[in-house]
Amino acid sequence: MLRQPADERNAITDIGNAYLPTASGKSIPLTQIAKPVFTWEPGVMWREGRNYAITVQSDMVEGMQGATVTEELLPKMRELERRWPAGYAIEVAGTVAESSKGSSSIAAGVPIMLFITFTLLMLQLHSFSRAMLVFITGPLGIAGVAGALLVLNRPFGFVALLGVIALMGMIQRNSVILIDQIEQDRARGVPARDAIVESAVRRLRPIVLTAAAAVLAMIPLSRSVFWGPMAVAIMGGLIVATVLTLLALPAMYAAWFRVRRESPVAV
């Protein structure tokens, strides 16, 4: 390595006038064996997994999601990758990769979450059958989630998945309210069929108002680029699930416990 004194390397022309010692003891100008060229070199060499890496970043226009942009660009980048020499590769990082890690962590905790949820339902309803009936109403809002995301053109990513998980809790809460009302009426001696019908009518207003409040509260959040998919998923799923809870859940209860219409007694 050759390094000139500080007063002789202030300009690139000074470097060209430097003299190099030879094996014979004489000195020759650097320009006889090399040509000084001004160029840039990376200040830091980044590594990823012990391999040299170059990070390419960009900003997205308003209204676009990282997952959507990645899905459109990745096939073209893979075509470019196939033309590269061996040892070079393109890897997706940033928010999309972090979202994938978050989804994996959620999937790992789903069994524990379902077990705890069912245990709490058992403690609340004191019956395996009623707890199972409430438990299976959780996915009732999936159709609403899918429809809302498709209509409003929002991606189903990590944030939307959080909305679906929160939505399942809201749906099961409404189901617990309705089932508990039916059981209270039956405990007072009301016939099973009348208890189902009257409970659905009596709990219609509080369930609808609670769902409407949640949907209206999500409207400002639905305009956010990041949190928008979660808000849209909750809004669409809760609307559909509320209707199904009031219509399908009483029918499911009657079918589960084999409640039949009582025949009129002839006099």
Secondary structure, DSSP 8 states (H G I E B T S, - for coil): -----GGG-SSHHHHHT-EEE-TTS-EEEGGGT---------S---EETTEE---------TT--HHHHHHHHHHHHHHHHHTS-TT------HHHHHHHHHHHHHHHHHHHHHHHHHHHHHHHH--HHHHHHHHTTGGGGHHHHHHHHHHTT---SHHHHHHHHHHHHHHHHHHHHHHHHHHHHHHTT--HHHHHHHHHHHTHHHHHHHHHHHHHHHHHHHT-TTTHHHHHHHHHHHHHHHHHHHHHHHHHHHHHTT---------
